[in-house]
């Protein structure tokens, strides 16, 4: 029996032989990998502790009858929490209020913030002052803002006093079920408008000034410049703002908790407020987890739909260009 010895392939004439990484270089790469692992470790621990583990616990608790403080341990009850949830009128009222709030606030808040950004983007005196004024509500605590608006929304508050001067009798904004959600929408638009104004403003300042000069030379009006230069340049910014406002709108809680406590007659109850009240006030941890799971699926579906729609528009635009 004969054995054959495989020899390495011969290098082509003129081809230089590539030496392998030296021992010092391998040691340097090992140090870089160790440093990267050490830097990643704190973030991994935080993500695991405050994101991954709570999500897993929510999935588990949603199928149990666990209570926050109870001598009896929770037990598996299957889909009972979900069947109770889908027959609960408060859940459907919360879902309706959340959807109304989102559908109204997303286009209105983004449009107003864009209009203000266009105004403060001009090179005139005093723009820095107005940028600061419009951004001021963002850096103010939502608790303080909510309490201030509660005073303004009182029957004899500032808003009704101003309406009375022009002959209009203002309603009981937070005490009337027909006006309470509208009052929270107005306050929320005012409070977060400055944040999105800054994002629009950063997008506006990335558009080259040469495009506006060329459009002016072609005789384009201000509106034509906005349609053909400004808006196409703001498309990535618009997608970001659309998604962030939508997610924030679905998570409406603080204003409702401070101003109305979900009332009157459940007219301002939202999904997040219902989950918090069920979990902490009524101590129904399993039921609150089921609400949170439904809320998670709802936000995930809306976000995926938004991403698909915006991606299709971007792909169509790229194909045309």
ZANU-846478 format. One record per atom (N, C-alpha, C): x, y, z; residue number from 1. Coordinates in steps of 0.02 Angstrom, whole numbers. Example, Ala and Ser with C-alpha at 12.3 -4.5 7.8 and 13.67 -1.06 7.14 Angstrom:
BEGIN
       u       v       w  num
     660    -284     390    1
     615    -225     390    1
     660    -165     390    1
     642    -112     354    2
     684     -53     357    2
     645       2     394    2
This chain:
BEGIN
       u       v       w  num
      43     -60       0    1
       0       0       0    1
      44      61       0    1
      35     101     -49    2
      77     161     -56    2
      41     222     -31    2
      74     269      -3    3
      44     331      22    3
      69     389     -19    3
      24     437     -32    4
      41     496     -72    4
      42     557     -27    4
      88     600     -38    5
      95     661       1    5
      73     721     -40    5
      21     756     -13    6
      -4     816     -48    6
      42     874     -35    6
      63     904     -88    7
     107     963     -82    7
      67    1025     -95    7
      82    1082     -63    8
      46    1144     -74    8
      53    1167    -146    8
       1    1198    -174    9
       5    1220    -244    9
      61    1271    -252    9
      92    1263    -310   10
     148    1308    -324   10
     122    1377    -343   10
     157    1427    -324   11
     137    1495    -341   11
     151    1508    -414   11
     106    1546    -445   12
     117    1565    -514   12
     179    1607    -521   12
     212    1602    -580   13
     271    1644    -589   13
     255    1717    -580   13
     293    1752    -542   14
     283    1824    -532   14
     236    1840    -476   14
     200    1787    -448   15
     153    1801    -393   15
     190    1801    -327   15
     183    1853    -289   16
     218    1858    -226   16
     184    1815    -174   16
     221    1784    -133   17
     194    1743     -80   17
     172    1787     -23   17
     105    1779      -4   18
      77    1823      48   18
      92    1793     116   18
     128    1828     158   19
     141    1801     224   19
      80    1805     268   19
      68    1759     315   20
      12    1760     361   20
      21    1815     412   20
     -33    1829     448   21
     -28    1882     499   21
      24    1864     551   21
      62    1914     567   22
     116    1903     615   22
      87    1891     685   22
     129    1867     729   23
     108    1852     797   23
      87    1916     834   23
     123    1971     821   24
     105    2034     853   24
      39    2060     830   24
      24    2050     763   25
     -41    2074     738   25
     -98    2033     767   25
     -89    1966     772   26
    -142    1924     802   26
    -155    1944     874   26
    -101    1960     910   27
    -109    1981     979   27
    -147    2047     984   27
    -133    2093     936   28
    -168    2157     936   28
    -243    2148     923   28
    -259    2102     876   29
    -329    2090     861   29
    -365    2058     921   29
    -329    2016     958   30
    -358    1986    1017   30
    -374    2039    1070   30
    -329    2087    1078   31
    -342    2141    1126   31
    -401    2184    1105   31
    -407    2197    1038   32
    -464    2237    1014   32
    -530    2200    1027   32
    -530    2135    1015   33
    -591    2096    1027   33
    -610    2096    1101   33
    -560    2090    1144   34
    -574    2091    1216   34
    -600    2159    1238   34
    -570    2212    1211   35
    -594    2280    1228   35
    -665    2291    1204   35
    -680    2267    1143   36
    -748    2275    1117   36
    -798    2236    1160   36
    -778    2177    1183   37
    -823    2137    1225   37
    -836    2171    1292   37
    -783    2201    1321   38
    -792    2236    1385   38
    -837    2296    1377   38
    -830    2333    1321   39
    -871    2392    1310   39
    -943    2372    1295   39
    -954    2314    1264   40
   -1022    2293    1248   40
   -1058    2263    1308   40
   -1020    2239    1356   41
   -1050    2203    1412   41
   -1100    2244    1453   41
   -1085    2308    1472   42
   -1136    2347    1510   42
   -1200    2356    1471   42
   -1194    2371    1406   43
   -1255    2380    1366   43
   -1294    2315    1361   43
   -1259    2259    1355   44
   -1293    2194    1351   44
   -1330    2178    1415   44
   -1299    2194    1472   45
   -1332    2181    1536   45
   -1395    2225    1544   45
   -1390    2288    1524   46
   -1448    2333    1529   46
   -1504    2310    1483   46
   -1487    2292    1420   47
   -1538    2269    1373   47
   -1571    2205    1398   47
   -1530    2160    1425   48
   -1558    2097    1451   48
   -1603    2110    1511   48
   -1582    2155    1556   49
   -1619    2166    1618   49
   -1683    2206    1608   49
   -1679    2258    1567   50
   -1736    2304    1562   50
   -1776    2296    1497   50
   -1756    2251    1453   51
   -1793    2242    1391   51
   -1812    2169    1379   51
   -1762    2126    1375   52
   -1776    2057    1357   52
   -1815    2021    1412   52
   -1790    2025    1474   53
   -1823    1989    1529   53
   -1894    2014    1541   53
   -1908    2082    1543   54
   -1978    2104    1551   54
   -2024    2079    1496   54
   -1999    2078    1433   55
   -2042    2054    1379   55
   -2059    1980    1389   55
   -2009    1941    1407   56
   -2021    1869    1419   56
   -2070    1859    1477   56
   -2061    1897    1531   57
   -2106    1892    1588   57
   -2178    1912    1570   57
   -2184    1964    1527   58
   -2251    1985    1505   58
   -2285    1929    1467   58
   -2249    1896    1423   59
   -2278    1841    1385   59
   -2300    1785    1433   59
   -2260    1771    1483   60
   -2277    1716    1529   60
   -2336    1735    1573   60
   -2334    1796    1603   61
   -2387    1816    1650   61
   -2454    1826    1616   61
   -2454    1840    1551   62
   -2517    1851    1515   62
   -2561    1789    1515   62
   -2531    1732    1526   63
   -2570    1670    1526   63
   -2580    1641    1596   63
   -2572    1684    1646   64
   -2581    1663    1716   64
   -2629    1710    1751   64
   -2650    1691    1811   65
   -2694    1734    1851   65
   -2654    1767    1908   65
   -2591    1782    1895   66
   -2547    1811    1945   66
   -2573    1879    1969   66
   -2571    1890    2034   67
   -2589    1955    2063   67
   -2526    1986    2094   67
   -2526    2052    2099   68
   -2466    2087    2122   68
   -2449    2067    2194   68
   -2497    2070    2239   69
   -2487    2049    2308   69
   -2540    1997    2325   69
   -2519    1936    2330   70
   -2566    1882    2344   70
   -2529    1825    2378   70
   -2559    1794    2429   71
   -2526    1737    2461   71
   -2525    1675    2417   71
   -2570    1672    2368   72
   -2572    1614    2324   72
   -2530    1626    2262   72
   -2491    1577    2243   73
   -2451    1586    2182   73
   -2495    1585    2120   73
   -2473    1618    2068   74
   -2511    1619    2006   74
   -2510    1551    1972   74
   -2564    1537    1934   75
   -2568    1473    1899   75
   -2586    1486    1826   75
   -2570    1438    1784   76
   -2583    1444    1712   76
   -2658    1439    1699   76
   -2686    1488    1662   77
   -2758    1488    1647   77
   -2771    1492    1572   77
   -2719    1484    1532   78
   -2729    1484    1460   78
   -2748    1552    1432   78
   -2801    1553    1392   79
   -2821    1615    1358   79
   -2877    1652    1395   79
   -2887    1636    1459   80
   -2943    1666    1496   80
   -2935    1742    1501   80
   -2874    1766    1512   81
   -2864    1838    1516   81
   -2884    1873    1450   81
   -2867    1841    1395   82
   -2882    1872    1330   82
   -2957    1869    1315   82
   -2990    1814    1334   83
   -3063    1810    1323   83
   -3099    1862    1366   83
   -3076    1872    1428   84
   -3105    1924    1470   84
   -3091    1994    1441   84
   -3032    2001    1413   85
   -3013    2067    1386   85
   -3056    2086    1326   85
   -3067    2038    1281   86
   -3104    2054    1220   86
   -3179    2060    1232   86
   -3202    2044    1292   87
   -3273    2055    1309   87
   -3280    2114    1359   87
   -3226    2149    1370   88
   -3226    2205    1417   88
   -3239    2270    1379   88
   -3293    2305    1396   89
   -3310    2368    1362   89
   -3256    2421    1372   89
   -3224    2419    1431   90
   -3171    2468    1444   90
   -3113    2460    1396   90
   -3097    2397    1378   91
   -3043    2385    1330   91
   -3059    2415    1262   91
   -3120    2405    1239   92
   -3137    2432    1172   92
   -3140    2508    1174   92
   -3163    2537    1230   93
   -3162    2610    1236   93
   -3090    2636    1237   93
   -3046    2600    1272   94
   -2976    2620    1274   94
   -2944    2615    1205   94
   -2959    2561    1169   95
   -2932    2552    1102   95
   -2957    2607    1055   95
   -3022    2623    1060   96
   -3050    2676    1018   96
   -3018    2743    1033   96
   -3010    2760    1097   97
   -2979    2824    1115   97
   -2906    2827    1092   97
   -2870    2771    1099   98
   -2800    2770    1077   98
   -2794    2781    1002   98
   -2838    2748     964   99
   -2836    2755     891   99
   -2855    2826     870   99
   -2908    2854     901  100
   -2928    2923     885  100
   -2871    2971     899  100
   -2840    2963     958  101
   -2785    3007     977  101
   -2728    3002     926  101
   -2711    2941     905  102
   -2656    2931     858  102
   -2672    2959     789  102
   -2733    2944     765  103
   -2752    2966     698  103
   -2753    3042     693  103
   -2773    3076     747  104
   -2776    3150     745  104
   -2707    3180     755  104
   -2670    3155     804  105
   -2610    3190     824  105
   -2552    3180     775  105
   -2549    3124     740  106
   -2493    3112     694  106
   -2491    3164     637  106
   -2544    3172     598  107
   -2540    3221     544  107
   -2539    3293     569  107
   -2579    3308     620  108
   -2585    3378     643  108
   -2520    3401     675  108
   -2492    3362     720  109
   -2431    3382     754  109
   -2372    3387     706  109
   -2366    3339     660  110
   -2310    3341     613  110
   -2317    3400     565  110
   -2379    3416     544  111
   -2389    3472     498  111
   -2375    3539     532  111
   -2399    3548     593  112
   -2386    3611     629  112
   -2311    3618     643  112
   -2279    3563     663  113
   -2207    3567     676  113
   -2168    3584     613  113
   -2190    3558     555  114
   -2157    3575     492  114
   -2167    3649     476  114
   -2228    3674     486  115
   -2240    3745     472  115
   -2198    3791     515  115
   -2192    3775     579  116
   -2151    3815     624  116
   -2077    3810     604  116
   -2055    3749     585  117
   -1985    3741     564  117
   -1970    3783     502  117
   -2017    3786     455  118
   -2006    3827     396  118
   -2001    3901     415  118
   -2041    3923     464  119
   -2039    3993     485  119
   -1973    4010     519  119
   -1950    3967     564  120
   -1889    3984     601  120
   -1826    3966     562  120
   -1834    3937     502  121
   -1775    3920     461  121
   -1752    3980     419  121
   -1791    4033     419  122
   -1772    4092     380  122
   -1716    4130     415  122
   -1677    4166     375  123
   -1620    4203     402  123
   -1642    4274     420  123
   -1681    4279     472  124
   -1702    4344     496  124
   -1684    4350     570  124
   -1687    4410     595  125
   -1669    4422     665  125
   -1722    4393     711  125
   -1699    4364     764  126
   -1746    4338     814  126
   -1764    4266     806  126
   -1737    4232     754  127
   -1757    4161     744  127
   -1732    4117     802  127
   -1673    4133     829  128
   -1648    4093     886  128
   -1695    4098     946  128
   -1721    4158     957  129
   -1768    4168    1013  129
   -1831    4126    1003  129
   -1858    4127     942  130
   -1920    4089     930  130
   -1907    4014     933  130
   -1848    3991     910  131
   -1832    3920     916  131
   -1831    3899     989  131
   -1803    3942    1032  132
   -1801    3926    1103  132
   -1871    3925    1133  132
   -1912    3973    1114  133
   -1980    3977    1141  133
   -2021    3916    1122  133
   -2016    3896    1058  134
   -2055    3839    1036  134
   -2030    3773    1066  134
   -1965    3771    1083  135
   -1937    3709    1111  135
   -1946    3705    1187  135
   -1964    3761    1218  136
   -1969    3763    1291  136
   -2016    3711    1321  136
   -2076    3699    1292  137
   -2120    3648    1322  137
   -2090    3578    1322  137
   -2044    3564    1276  138
   -2015    3497    1273  138
   -1971    3483    1334  138
   -1934    3533    1356  139
   -1889    3523    1413  139
   -1925    3532    1480  139
   -1988    3552    1477  140
   -2028    3558    1538  140
   -2060    3491    1554  140
   -2062    3475    1617  141
   -2091    3410    1637  141
   -2164    3405    1615  141
   -2182    3346    1592  142
   -2251    3335    1570  142
   -2300    3342    1628  142
   -2276    3330    1689  143
   -2319    3339    1748  143
   -2335    3412    1757  143
   -2285    3455    1752  144
   -2295    3527    1760  144
   -2340    3553    1704  144
   -2326    3532    1643  145
   -2367    3554    1586  145
   -2440    3533    1595  145
   -2450    3472    1616  146
   -2519    3447    1625  146
   -2556    3487    1679  146
   -2521    3502    1734  147
   -2554    3540    1787  147
   -2570    3611    1766  147
   -2524    3642    1727  148
   -2538    3709    1701  148
   -2600    3709    1656  148
   -2604    3660    1612  149
   -2662    3656    1567  149
   -2726    3638    1604  149
   -2720    3604    1660  150
   -2780    3591    1700  150
   -2810    3656    1726  150
   -2767    3702    1748  151
   -2791    3768    1769  151
   -2822    3806    1711  151
   -2789    3801    1652  152
   -2815    3837    1594  152
   -2881    3809    1570  152
   -2891    3743    1580  153
   -2952    3710    1556  153
   -3010    3715    1605  153
   -3001    3745    1663  154
   -3056    3751    1710  154
   -3112    3793    1681  154
   -3172    3785    1709  155
   -3230    3821    1682  155
   -3221    3896    1684  155
   -3186    3920    1736  156
   -3171    3992    1739  156
   -3096    4004    1726  156
   -3065    3960    1688  157
   -2994    3966    1674  157
   -2979    4015    1618  157
   -2915    4016    1599  158
   -2892    4065    1549  158
   -2926    4056    1482  158
   -2934    3993    1459  159
   -2961    3981    1392  159
   -3034    4004    1389  159
   -3074    3985    1438  160
   -3144    4005    1436  160
   -3151    4081    1446  160
   -3106    4111    1485  161
   -3108    4184    1493  161
   -3095    4220    1427  161
   -3046    4194    1389  162
   -3031    4224    1323  162
   -3088    4213    1274  162
   -3119    4153    1277  163
   -3177    4140    1233  163
   -3236    4185    1251  163
   -3245    4198    1316  164
   -3300    4240    1338  164
   -3293    4312    1312  164
   -3232    4334    1302  165
   -3220    4402    1277  165
   -3246    4411    1205  165
   -3249    4355    1168  166
   -3275    4359    1099  166
   -3345    4329    1094  166
   -3377    4320    1152  167
   -3447    4299    1153  167
   -3459    4225    1147  167
   -3408    4184    1162  168
   -3416    4111    1158  168
   -3414    4083    1229  168
   -3463    4042    1246  169
   -3465    4009    1311  169
   -3426    3943    1306  169
   -3368    3941    1337  170
   -3327    3881    1333  170
   -3355    3824    1373  170
   -3343    3762    1353  171
   -3369    3704    1389  171
   -3325    3687    1450  171
   -3346    3639    1487  172
   -3304    3610    1540  172
   -3257    3560    1507  172
   -3199    3584    1488  173
   -3156    3547    1443  173
   -3140    3477    1468  173
   -3120    3471    1531  174
   -3100    3406    1557  174
   -3157    3369    1591  174
   -3213    3402    1603  175
   -3270    3370    1636  175
   -3325    3348    1588  175
   -3320    3366    1525  176
   -3370    3349    1475  176
   -3342    3292    1432  176
   -3376    3234    1429  177
   -3351    3178    1388  177
   -3342    3195    1314  177
   -3379    3245    1291  178
   -3374    3263    1220  178
   -3312    3305    1205  178
   -3282    3334    1257  179
   -3225    3380    1246  179
   -3161    3356    1279  179
   -3164    3309    1324  180
   -3105    3292    1364  180
   -3048    3264    1321  180
   -3062    3219    1275  181
   -3009    3191    1233  181
   -2980    3245    1187  181
   -3024    3288    1161  182
   -3001    3343    1119  182
   -2954    3389    1158  182
   -2971    3402    1221  183
   -2928    3445    1262  183
   -2858    3414    1272  183
   -2856    3350    1283  184
   -2791    3316    1292  184
   -2752    3315    1226  184
   -2787    3308    1170  185
   -2753    3309    1105  185
   -2720    3377    1093  185
   -2756    3431    1107  186
   -2729    3498    1097  186
   -2667    3510    1140  186
   -2672    3491    1204  187
   -2615    3500    1249  187
   -2555    3458    1226  187
   -2567    3397    1203  188
   -2512    3353    1182  188
   -2478    3380    1120  188
   -2518    3407    1073  189
   -2488    3436    1013  189
   -2443    3494    1032  189
   -2466    3537    1076  190
   -2427    3595    1097  190
   -2363    3574    1133  190
   -2367    3523    1175  191
   -2310    3504    1216  191
   -2253    3473    1175  191
   -2270    3431    1126  192
   -2218    3394    1089  192
   -2201    3425    1022  192
   -2234    3480    1004  193
   -2222    3510     938  193
   -2150    3533     931  193
   -2121    3561     983  194
   -2053    3588     979  194
   -2001    3534     964  194
   -2010    3474     991  195
   -1962    3420     978  195
   -1961    3402     904  195
   -2019    3396     874  196
   -2021    3378     803  196
   -2003    3438     759  196
   -2013    3498     784  197
   -1989    3557     747  197
   -1913    3555     739  197
   -1878    3534     792  198
   -1805    3530     788  198
   -1783    3478     737  198
   -1819    3422     735  199
   -1802    3370     686  199
   -1815    3393     615  199
   -1873    3426     604  200
   -1886    3454     538  200
   -1833    3505     519  200
   -1813    3546     568  201
   -1764    3598     555  201
   -1696    3568     534  201
   -1677    3514     567  202
   -1614    3482     548  202
   -1619    3454     477  202
   -1677    3428     458  203
   -1686    3404     390  203
   -1685    3460     339  203
   -1715    3517     356  204
   -1714    3574     310  204
   -1644    3600     296  204
   -1602    3598     347  205
   -1535    3625     339  205
   -1487    3578     302  205
   -1510    3518     286  206
   -1469    3472     245  206
   -1483    3481     171  206
   -1535    3520     153  207
   -1551    3530      82  207
   -1504    3582      54  207
   -1468    3568       1  208
   -1420    3617     -26  208
   -1454    3682     -49  208
   -1424    3739     -34  209
   -1452    3803     -53  209
   -1451    3813    -129  209
   -1405    3776    -163  210
   -1400    3782    -236  210
   -1465    3760    -271  210
   -1500    3713    -240  211
   -1563    3689    -270  211
   -1615    3745    -270  211
   -1618    3783    -215  212
   -1665    3839    -212  212
   -1645    3895    -261  212
   -1580    3907    -268  213
   -1557    3958    -315  213
   -1574    3938    -387  213
   -1565    3874    -403  214
   -1582    3851    -471  214
   -1657    3855    -482  214
   -1697    3838    -430  215
   -1770    3843    -437  215
   -1792    3915    -446  215
   -1759    3962    -412  216
   -1776    4033    -419  216
   -1760    4058    -488  216
   -1702    4036    -515  217
   -1683    4056    -583  217
   -1733    4030    -635  217
   -1762    3972    -620  218
   -1812    3944    -666  218
   -1881    3975    -657  218
   -1887    4021    -610  219
   -1951    4055    -599  219
   -2000    4018    -555  219
   -1977    3970    -515  220
   -2022    3932    -472  220
   -2047    3975    -414  220
   -2111    3968    -398  221
   -2140    4004    -341  221
   -2119    3969    -276  221
   -2137    4001    -220  222
   -2121    3971    -155  222
   -2154    3903    -147  222
   -2216    3897    -168  223
   -2251    3833    -162  223
   -2219    3780    -206  223
   -2200    3800    -269  224
   -2167    3753    -314  224
   -2099    3732    -286  224
   -2064    3777    -254  225
   -2000    3759    -222  225
   -2011    3709    -166  225
   -2066    3720    -128  226
   -2080    3673     -73  226
   -2097    3604    -100  226
   -2138    3601    -153  227
   -2160    3537    -179  227
   -2103    3499    -213  227
   -2061    3534    -251  228
   -2012    3500    -293  228
   -1941    3499    -263  228
   -1929    3540    -212  229
   -1862    3541    -182  229
   -1864    3522    -108  229
   -1905    3558     -70  230
   -1905    3548       3  230
   -1932    3480      23  230
   -1992    3463      -2  231
   -2024    3401      21  231
   -1985    3339       0  231
   -1960    3334     -63  232
   -1918    3275     -79  232
   -1855    3271     -35  232
   -1827    3328     -16  233
   -1768    3326      27  233
   -1784    3307      98  233
   -1848    3314     117  234
   -1868    3298     186  234
   -1897    3228     193  234
   -1897    3188     140  235
   -1930    3123     143  235
   -1902    3078     198  235
   -1835    3070     205  236
   -1811    3028     261  236
   -1831    3055     330  236
   -1830    3122     336  237
   -1850    3153     400  237
   -1924    3140     413  237
   -1965    3144     362  238
   -2036    3133     370  238
   -2051    3061     393  238
   -2014    3013     366  239
   -2025    2943     386  239
   -2008    2935     460  239
   -1952    2964     481  240
   -1932    2959     551  240
   -1984    2990     597  240
   -2007    3050     579  241
   -2056    3085     621  241
   -2122    3047     623  241
   -2143    3020     567  242
   -2205    2982     564  242
   -2204    2923     612  242
   -2149    2887     613  243
   -2144    2828     656  243
   -2138    2847     729  243
   -2098    2898     745  244
   -2089    2917     815  244
   -2153    2946     845  244
   -2189    2987     807  245
   -2252    3015     833  245
   -2303    2960     844  245
   -2306    2913     798  246
   -2355    2859     804  246
   -2343    2817     867  246
   -2280    2798     877  247
   -2264    2758     936  247
   -2278    2797    1000  247
   -2259    2861    1001  248
   -2272    2902    1060  248
   -2347    2911    1073  248
   -2386    2917    1018  249
   -2458    2927    1026  249
   -2491    2864    1055  249
   -2468    2806    1033  250
   -2497    2744    1061  250
   -2481    2737    1135  250
   -2426    2766    1158  251
   -2407    2761    1228  251
   -2434    2816    1272  251
   -2488    2849    1252  252
   -2517    2903    1292  252
   -2536    2879    1361  252
   -2507    2913    1412  253
   -2522    2893    1481  253
   -2519    2952    1530  253
   -2464    2989    1530  254
   -2452    3039    1582  254
   -2506    3091    1585  254
   -2524    3119    1526  255
   -2575    3171    1525  255
   -2641    3145    1553  255
   -2660    3085    1533  256
   -2723    3056    1556  256
   -2721    3043    1631  256
   -2665    3017    1654  257
   -2659    3001    1725  257
   -2663    3063    1769  257
   -2637    3119    1746  258
   -2635    3180    1786  258
   -2699    3221    1778  258
   -2725    3226    1717  259
   -2778    3273    1704  259
   -2848    3244    1713  259
   -2859    3182    1694  260
   -2928    3156    1695  260
   -2936    3089    1729  260
   -2882    3052    1741  261
   -2887    2985    1770  261
   -2932    2940    1727  261
   -2929    2951    1662  262
   -2968    2910    1616  262
   -3040    2933    1606  262
   -3064    2978    1645  263
   -3134    3001    1640  263
   -3141    3063    1598  263
   -3198    3092    1595  264
   -3260    3067    1625  264
   -3293    3012    1584  264
   -3321    2962    1618  265
   -3356    2905    1586  265
   -3311    2868    1537  265
   -3247    2864    1553  266
   -3201    2826    1511  266
   -3185    2859    1445  266
   -3199    2923    1437  267
   -3189    2956    1373  267
   -3116    2969    1357  267
   -3070    2964    1406  268
   -2999    2975    1393  268
   -2957    2915    1414  268
   -2988    2859    1428  269
   -2949    2799    1445  269
   -2911    2774    1384  269
   -2848    2755    1394  270
   -2808    2728    1340  270
   -2783    2658    1360  270
   -2753    2623    1313  271
   -2730    2554    1327  271
   -2676    2554    1381  271
   -2629    2600    1377  272
   -2575    2601    1427  272
   -2603    2619    1495  272
   -2649    2668    1498  273
   -2679    2686    1562  273
   -2718    2628    1591  273
   -2753    2591    1549  274
   -2792    2533    1573  274
   -2745    2479    1599  274
   -2689    2468    1565  275
   -2641    2417    1587  275
   -2611    2436    1655  275
   -2592    2499    1663  276
   -2562    2521    1726  276
   -2612    2517    1782  276
   -2674    2539    1769  277
   -2725    2536    1822  277
   -2740    2464    1841  277
   -2744    2419    1792  278
   -2758    2348    1808  278
   -2701    2317    1847  278
   -2639    2334    1828  279
   -2581    2302    1859  279
   -2565    2327    1929  279
   -2573    2393    1941  280
   -2550    2421    2005  280
   -2608    2438    2051  280
   -2661    2468    2026  281
   -2717    2487    2070  281
   -2760    2426    2086  281
   -2776    2385    2036  282
   -2817    2325    2048  282
   -2775    2263    2060  282
   -2708    2270    2053  283
   -2661    2216    2066  283
   -2672    2153    2024  283
   -2702    2162    1965  284
   -2713    2106    1919  284
   -2655    2102    1870  284
   -2599    2075    1893  285
   -2538    2076    1853  285
   -2546    2035    1789  285
   -2578    1977    1794  286
   -2588    1935    1734  286
   -2632    1969    1683  286
   -2686    2001    1705  287
   -2731    2036    1659  287
   -2696    2095    1628  287
   -2657    2132    1668  288
   -2619    2189    1641  288
   -2567    2166    1590  288
   -2537    2107    1601  289
   -2490    2081    1552  289
   -2524    2064    1487  289
   -2586    2038    1491  290
   -2623    2024    1429  290
   -2637    2088    1391  290
   -2656    2142    1426  291
   -2667    2206    1393  291
   -2602    2231    1361  291
   -2547    2225    1397  292
   -2482    2247    1370  292
   -2462    2207    1309  292
   -2478    2142    1309  293
   -2461    2100    1252  293
   -2502    2120    1190  293
   -2566    2134    1200  294
   -2608    2158    1144  294
   -2582    2225    1119  294
   -2564    2269    1165  295
   -2536    2334    1146  295
   -2471    2326    1107  295
   -2428    2280    1128  296
   -2365    2267    1093  296
   -2378    2243    1021  296
   -2425    2198    1014  297
   -2441    2172     946  297
   -2470    2227     902  297
   -2512    2270     932  298
   -2542    2325     894  298
   -2489    2373     868  298
   -2444    2393     913  299
   -2390    2440     892  299
   -2345    2408     841  299
   -2331    2343     849  300
   -2288    2308     801  300
   -2320    2307     732  300
   -2385    2292     729  301
   -2419    2290     664  301
   -2418    2358     630  301
   -2434    2410     668  302
   -2436    2478     639  302
   -2366    2498     615  302
   -2315    2483     654  303
   -2247    2502     635  303
   -2225    2465     572  303
   -2241    2401     568  304
   -2222    2362     508  304
   -2258    2389     446  304
   -2323    2405     454  305
   -2361    2433     397  305
   -2330    2499     374  305
   -2313    2542     422  306
   -2281    2606     405  306
   -2216    2595     369  306
   -2175    2549     393  307
   -2110    2536     361  307
   -2119    2509     291  307
   -2169    2464     280  308
   -2180    2437     214  308
   -2204    2491     166  308
   -2250    2534     189  309
   -2276    2586     146  309
   -2221    2636     127  309
   -2183    2657     175  310
   -2130    2706     161  310
   -2075    2675     119  310
   -2060    2610     129  311
   -2009    2578      88  311
   -2031    2572      16  311
   -2096    2555       5  312
   -2121    2550     -63  312
   -2116    2617     -99  312
   -2131    2672     -64  313
   -2127    2737     -95  313
   -2055    2754    -113  313
   -2008    2737     -69  314
   -1938    2752     -82  314
   -1913    2711    -141  314
   -1934    2647    -145  315
   -1912    2605    -200  315
   -1940    2630    -266  315
   -2004    2652    -266  316
   -2033    2679    -328  316
   -1997    2742    -350  316
   -1980    2784    -301  317
   -1945    2845    -318  317
   -1876    2830    -345  317
   -1842    2780    -316  318
   -1776    2761    -341  318
   -1779    2732    -410  318
   -1832    2693    -425  319
   -1840    2664    -492  319
   -1852    2717    -545  319
   -1892    2769    -526  320
   -1905    2823    -574  320
   -1842    2863    -589  320
   -1801    2874    -535  321
   -1741    2914    -546  321
   -1688    2872    -583  321
